[in-house]
Each structure stands twice: as C-alpha cells, then as structure tokens.
Amino acid sequence: MNFLNYILPVLAGTADPNATGAELQGAYSWIQMLVILLPLALMYVILIVPQRRKEKKQREKIDSAIVGDQIVTIGGMVGKIVNIKDDEVTFETSIERSKVTIKKWAIKDVIKPIES
C-alpha cells in the first residue's frame, strides 16, 4: 500500500510540494524499477512463452512417432521408421531400402500416414 501512496501522486503530478527528498526519491526509485521490469516481463511473454509451447509440441510429436511413420531429419533426409529404441530411430530411405539410425533430437518432422 505504501507504494501506491508514493506512485499515484507522482504520476498524477499532484505530489506534495512540502514532501521531503527522501519521500520523493522512494517514489522515483519504484518508477525506475517499473521502467526496467515492465519491458522485460513483456519480452518474456511475447518471445519466450510461445517458443516454449512450440518446442513442447514438437517434442510431443517426435515422442509419439511409431514404426511406419514417415520422418524428415534436420539434414533433409526423408524416410520411413522401421525401428525405435530409447533415443534412437532407424528409418529406411529410397528404393534400395538403405537403413539409417539417428538420434531422436535429429528429427525435424513426423508425418503420419494417411489412413484410407
């Protein structure tokens, strides 16, 4: 409540002209803190929160991959999953059915087969 007693008169321009310097200094220090903290909080909400949601959704998509799904790696390789171990995925590429084993973190996208 003490904060409001200092900040509101200062913002409204009706601060007591007989107020001591210490009282006004306390009010101005709160304003300075708000000027610094408000943009930081706004940046957190605008930039970091959506990025975390996107990463969580991507991680869930990769963790839900099953044998038979098609994947795209971060290197651009495309193939069909043939085996999944703890943190490794084996997929086959091309007509020759070359098998490649990669770590799950190297998967960029999982494409579920279309069921007819």
GROMACS elastic network, one bead per residue, 0.5 to 0.9 nm:
[ bonds ]
;  ai    aj funct       b0    kb
    1     4     6  0.53535   500
    1     5     6  0.65911   500
    2     5     6  0.51678   500
    2     6     6  0.66904   500
    2     7     6  0.88438   500
    3     6     6  0.54240   500
    3     7     6  0.60890   500
    3     8     6  0.84667   500
    3    26     6  0.87582   500
    3    27     6  0.73388   500
    3    30     6  0.76859   500
    4     7     6  0.51478   500
    4     8     6  0.57014   500
    4     9     6  0.84397   500
    4    27     6  0.89915   500
    5     8     6  0.61989   500
    5     9     6  0.71203   500
    5    27     6  0.86805   500
    6     9     6  0.61691   500
    6    10     6  0.65809   500
    6    11     6  0.89344   500
    6    15     6  0.82024   500
    6    23     6  0.75921   500
    6    24     6  0.74407   500
    6    26     6  0.75461   500
    6    27     6  0.50367   500
    6    28     6  0.85013   500
    6    30     6  0.87885   500
    7    10     6  0.52255   500
    7    11     6  0.60621   500
    7    12     6  0.84965   500
    7    27     6  0.55517   500
    7    28     6  0.78019   500
    7    30     6  0.75721   500
    7    31     6  0.73841   500
    8    11     6  0.51818   500
    8    12     6  0.59958   500
    8    13     6  0.84032   500
    8    14     6  0.84439   500
    8    15     6  0.84237   500
    9    12     6  0.50355   500
    9    13     6  0.58679   500
    9    16     6  0.78108   500
   10    13     6  0.50820   500
   10    14     6  0.62499   500
   10    15     6  0.52117   500
   10    16     6  0.88211   500
   10    24     6  0.81650   500
   10    27     6  0.73108   500
   10    28     6  0.81311   500
   11    14     6  0.77682   500
   11    15     6  0.83572   500
   12    15     6  0.76696   500
   14    17     6  0.83380   500
   15    18     6  0.86625   500
   15    19     6  0.76566   500
   15    24     6  0.83535   500
   16    19     6  0.52821   500
   16    20     6  0.89478   500
   17    20     6  0.84729   500
   19    22     6  0.81981   500
   19    23     6  0.63866   500
   19    24     6  0.69242   500
   20    23     6  0.54404   500
   20    24     6  0.66406   500
   20    25     6  0.86798   500
   21    24     6  0.52177   500
   21    25     6  0.59062   500
   21    26     6  0.85782   500
   22    26     6  0.62125   500
   22    27     6  0.87836   500
   23    26     6  0.52966   500
   23    27     6  0.65933   500
   23    28     6  0.88818   500
   24    27     6  0.51220   500
   24    28     6  0.61950   500
   24    29     6  0.86111   500
   25    28     6  0.51054   500
   25    29     6  0.60985   500
   25    30     6  0.87521   500
   26    29     6  0.52366   500
   26    30     6  0.65576   500
   26    31     6  0.89304   500
   27    30     6  0.53397   500
   27    31     6  0.65357   500
   27    32     6  0.88681   500
   28    31     6  0.50036   500
   28    32     6  0.61993   500
   28    33     6  0.86427   500
   29    32     6  0.50180   500
   29    33     6  0.62293   500
   29    34     6  0.86716   500
   30    33     6  0.50609   500
   30    34     6  0.62432   500
   30    35     6  0.86550   500
   31    34     6  0.50580   500
   31    35     6  0.61805   500
   31    36     6  0.87353   500
   32    35     6  0.50626   500
   32    36     6  0.64094   500
   32    37     6  0.86713   500
   33    36     6  0.52147   500
   33    37     6  0.59814   500
   33    38     6  0.83045   500
   34    37     6  0.50794   500
   34    38     6  0.55497   500
   34    39     6  0.85141   500
   35    38     6  0.58008   500
   35    39     6  0.70693   500
   36    39     6  0.62515   500
   36    40     6  0.68425   500
   37    40     6  0.51427   500
   37    41     6  0.61236   500
   37    42     6  0.85687   500
   38    41     6  0.51774   500
   38    42     6  0.61217   500
   38    43     6  0.85830   500
   39    43     6  0.59851   500
   39    44     6  0.85023   500
   40    43     6  0.50966   500
   40    44     6  0.61903   500
   40    45     6  0.87276   500
   41    44     6  0.50804   500
   41    45     6  0.63217   500
   41    46     6  0.86734   500
   42    45     6  0.51855   500
   42    46     6  0.60998   500
   42    47     6  0.84337   500
   43    46     6  0.51298   500
   43    47     6  0.57090   500
   43    48     6  0.74267   500
   44    47     6  0.55210   500
   44    48     6  0.50843   500
   44    49     6  0.65609   500
   45    48     6  0.61511   500
   45    49     6  0.55004   500
   45    50     6  0.76969   500
   46    49     6  0.66661   500
   46    50     6  0.69819   500
   47    50     6  0.61578   500
   47    51     6  0.65237   500
   48    51     6  0.52023   500
   48    52     6  0.62350   500
   48    53     6  0.87707   500
   49    52     6  0.52409   500
   49    53     6  0.63765   500
   49    54     6  0.87787   500
   50    53     6  0.50698   500
   50    54     6  0.62064   500
   50    55     6  0.86746   500
   51    54     6  0.50835   500
   51    55     6  0.61951   500
   51    56     6  0.86089   500
   52    55     6  0.50835   500
   52    56     6  0.60913   500
   52    57     6  0.85823   500
   53    56     6  0.51255   500
   53    57     6  0.61749   500
   53    58     6  0.86202   500
   54    57     6  0.51778   500
   54    58     6  0.61863   500
   54    59     6  0.86278   500
   55    58     6  0.50744   500
   55    59     6  0.60834   500
   55    60     6  0.85944   500
   56    59     6  0.50937   500
   56    60     6  0.61700   500
   56    61     6  0.86020   500
   57    60     6  0.51552   500
   57    61     6  0.61968   500
   57    62     6  0.87514   500
   58    61     6  0.50661   500
   58    62     6  0.62822   500
   58    63     6  0.86260   500
   58   108     6  0.83446   500
   58   109     6  0.79633   500
   59    62     6  0.51903   500
   59    63     6  0.60965   500
   59    64     6  0.85900   500
   59   105     6  0.86346   500
   60    63     6  0.50566   500
   60    64     6  0.60962   500
   60    65     6  0.88301   500
   61    64     6  0.52393   500
   61    65     6  0.66351   500
   61   109     6  0.79644   500
   61   110     6  0.68201   500
   62    65     6  0.53858   500
   62   104     6  0.72318   500
   62   105     6  0.84145   500
   62   107     6  0.71454   500
   62   108     6  0.82832   500
   62   109     6  0.73251   500
   62   110     6  0.64138   500
   63    66     6  0.84573   500
   63   104     6  0.82302   500
   64   110     6  0.88725   500
   65    68     6  0.85842   500
   65    69     6  0.64548   500
   65    70     6  0.87492   500
   65    71     6  0.86737   500
   65    81     6  0.84104   500
   65    84     6  0.87383   500
   65   110     6  0.66714   500
   65   111     6  0.86207   500
   65   112     6  0.80728   500
   66    69     6  0.58725   500
   66    81     6  0.71921   500
   66    82     6  0.86449   500
   66    83     6  0.83841   500
   66    84     6  0.75203   500
   66   112     6  0.88163   500
   67    70     6  0.86388   500
   67    80     6  0.77235   500
   67    82     6  0.53053   500
   67    83     6  0.60939   500
   67    84     6  0.70779   500
   67    91     6  0.87981   500
   68    80     6  0.58171   500
   68    81     6  0.52167   500
   68    82     6  0.63926   500
   68    83     6  0.88596   500
   68   112     6  0.81514   500
   68   113     6  0.75781   500
   69    79     6  0.84959   500
   69    80     6  0.57224   500
   69    81     6  0.56428   500
   69    82     6  0.85696   500
   69   110     6  0.67829   500
   69   111     6  0.60061   500
   69   112     6  0.51261   500
   69   113     6  0.60355   500
   70    78     6  0.71610   500
   70    79     6  0.55414   500
   70    81     6  0.61555   500
   70    91     6  0.84278   500
   70   109     6  0.85098   500
   70   110     6  0.59739   500
   70   111     6  0.50074   500
   70   112     6  0.63815   500
   70   113     6  0.71413   500
   71    77     6  0.80992   500
   71    78     6  0.57260   500
   71    79     6  0.56049   500
   71    80     6  0.62368   500
   71    81     6  0.70881   500
   71    91     6  0.81488   500
   71   107     6  0.68383   500
   71   108     6  0.74950   500
   71   109     6  0.56725   500
   71   111     6  0.58644   500
   71   112     6  0.85739   500
   72    75     6  0.80312   500
   72    76     6  0.60195   500
   72    77     6  0.56366   500
   72    79     6  0.68129   500
   72   106     6  0.88961   500
   72   107     6  0.61118   500
   72   108     6  0.55844   500
   72   109     6  0.51600   500
   72   110     6  0.65615   500
   72   111     6  0.80289   500
   73    76     6  0.51786   500
   73    77     6  0.52702   500
   73    78     6  0.65974   500
   73    79     6  0.86952   500
   73   102     6  0.87035   500
   73   106     6  0.56720   500
   73   109     6  0.68843   500
   73   110     6  0.89836   500
   74    77     6  0.75335   500
   74   105     6  0.87993   500
   74   106     6  0.55470   500
   74   107     6  0.58621   500
   74   108     6  0.50499   500
   74   109     6  0.83550   500
   75   106     6  0.79274   500
   75   107     6  0.87564   500
   75   108     6  0.85281   500
   76   108     6  0.84430   500
   77    93     6  0.78879   500
   78    91     6  0.86221   500
   78    92     6  0.84561   500
   78    93     6  0.64709   500
   78    94     6  0.84104   500
   79    91     6  0.56701   500
   79    92     6  0.52935   500
   79    94     6  0.73222   500
   79    99     6  0.89246   500
   79   100     6  0.89168   500
   80    90     6  0.84986   500
   80    91     6  0.51339   500
   80    92     6  0.54509   500
   80    93     6  0.67467   500
   81    84     6  0.75221   500
   81    89     6  0.69521   500
   81    90     6  0.59421   500
   81    92     6  0.65664   500
   82    89     6  0.78708   500
   82    90     6  0.57580   500
   82    91     6  0.51296   500
   82    92     6  0.67460   500
   82    99     6  0.84546   500
   83    88     6  0.84713   500
   83    89     6  0.59401   500
   83    90     6  0.50057   500
   83    91     6  0.68047   500
   83   101     6  0.88160   500
   84    87     6  0.77357   500
   84    88     6  0.60659   500
   84    90     6  0.62682   500
   84    91     6  0.87660   500
   85    88     6  0.51366   500
   85    89     6  0.62204   500
   85    90     6  0.82805   500
   86    89     6  0.82530   500
   86   104     6  0.87834   500
   87   102     6  0.85732   500
   87   103     6  0.57333   500
   87   104     6  0.54391   500
   87   105     6  0.80716   500
   88   101     6  0.66259   500
   88   102     6  0.55641   500
   88   104     6  0.54852   500
   88   105     6  0.87471   500
   89   100     6  0.82137   500
   89   101     6  0.55488   500
   89   102     6  0.54469   500
   89   103     6  0.61170   500
   89   104     6  0.62230   500
   89   107     6  0.89349   500
   90    99     6  0.65346   500
   90   100     6  0.54629   500
   90   102     6  0.63875   500
   90   103     6  0.87586   500
   91    97     6  0.88291   500
   91    98     6  0.81578   500
   91    99     6  0.55439   500
   91   100     6  0.54828   500
   91   101     6  0.64596   500
   91   102     6  0.82837   500
   92    95     6  0.89052   500
   92    96     6  0.86040   500
   92    97     6  0.51517   500
   92    98     6  0.52034   500
   92   100     6  0.61960   500
   92   101     6  0.88240   500
   93    96     6  0.73356   500
   93    97     6  0.53055   500
   93    98     6  0.53152   500
   93    99     6  0.64815   500
   93   100     6  0.76990   500
   94    97     6  0.55540   500
   94    98     6  0.67713   500
   95    98     6  0.79353   500
  102   105     6  0.83452   500
  102   106     6  0.66674   500
  102   107     6  0.81376   500
  103   106     6  0.55866   500
  103   107     6  0.75545   500
  104   107     6  0.55760   500
  105   108     6  0.79237   500
  107   110     6  0.75118   500
  111   114     6  0.89482   500
  112   115     6  0.88655   500
